[in-house]
Amino acid sequence: MFGLSRRLLLAAPSLASLAAHAQTDTSRPIRIMVGFPPGGGVDILARLLAPRLAERLRQPFIVENRPGANGNIAMEAVLAAPADGLNLFYGNVGNFAMTNALYRNLTFDTVRDFLPIGQAIESFSLIAVNADLPVRSAGELIALARAQPGRLNGASAGAGGPIHLALEMFKRQFNLDIVHVPYRGAAPAILDLAAGQVQLIIDTYGAMRPAVESGRVRLLAVAAPARLGILPEVPTTDEGGAPGFVSASWQMLVAPRGTPKPLLDRYESAMREVMAEPTLIETIKLQGVSPRFRGQAEAAAFMRSERDLWTGVIRAANITLD
């Protein structure tokens, strides 16, 4: 027995050495899972980050799309894989702050089971209407909706997503009767908004930019505390007659719980450097969103606060997707 114990003790340093080697083996690719199809906002930002992280860490990064169930399929796949730092997830506010309130039978909990590495962007929503709607401000939109309850249609990219929930929060904050019309993605929703099939949407600028620039969609207000640098002429909701209404989307890179802390620190450091690159900052702004880096601790606290906020909205609106 003593001999066996002695052999195990002697072997312990080599086992620790093997574990350390596995954590620093930069020849193995790191997979970033995205829960949406290629070409969407989350996918685009993930593919902007991946090659820059690869360059900083001198390790291959691969973005893998696994769409379905508002990102839940991809999140479950990441959690089913080893927590060895080689399996990460890149998602948005819907994935991290809304999904647990929308789906009652999930196998995971976003706050419990994922560890933030860093937040990449923060993008405030804009209230936009079809250009033929006779309103020029958020206050005029609220007045029209109150005068014609149930007559206005608000589009979203799908039931339970960030655009839908922003609309629900707007309705409840100002006691409005607006009919929700879900679409299969933001693109068809914006097309119908431009055509006048629906009257309004509350979404980030990137998806609606072509329709706005064509003159078919009018921006009324940005749901933010301050005006946006890329749209300085658009008033805030406080300025435009919808006081206190703020709605933001954001994206974050996370790892499954159990991922070694030294790896999380290494990835966070690389992401912090990448997010400070002027060329990336300008490229992100061209997507109609704003760079916003938060490190591990700050991102974790932010995720918890956002989940509390959106859980309240979801339960007040009695929305479930099970």
C-alpha angles and dihedrals in degrees: 000000000000090000092052092048090049091051090050091050091049090049094051097082091052091049090051089047091054091050091050090049091052090053093052100038099123094182092077116087121243113224120215109197119208121193096210136068121271116278099036126118096265093046093049093053092045089054091049091053100041101068092043092051089047090054093049096045096035089228130114117260122198125192112212123190118213106166127188142098094028091299097312094118092057093045091052090049091054092049091049091056124079115282090234100126093259095096118063135162128220115197148143141247091282092057097046107028106028111030099077092055093045099047115049098188103051120145092218142047116219097215094042100041105037130063116205117233095182146322115245108187143011118198125182120217125243128217106232133177139187107276092239094059107107097235130103102181141034089251091055090049091053091049092050092048090051092048092049107033113194094008099098121076122210118202129215138178090245142326113292096013126124093266092052093047092048087056091048091050090049091050094049096043092056099028096243132163104219122155115236115224113190122205134189095258138339096276097066090041091056091046091056091044090054090048093050096245088123126024107216148012135186106214144127119280101248097074096044099040097101092049091048093048090049090056095241095109126046125209113222104177145340114241093226139104091247138023118272120252091225092050106032093159094060112091124226120251089255090055094042102052104270099096119197097009109135126165126171137175123207142177131220141184114226141174129212117266110268094045107137113263094230089060092048089051091048093051093044091053092050092047092049090054093045093050090055094057109116093215092054092046091055092044091052091050089053087061088062095251135102127244112240121169123196120173128225101286097038092045092050092052091046092051091052093049092047091049091053090050097049094040087060092051093048095049093045090053091043093229121164131162101195 
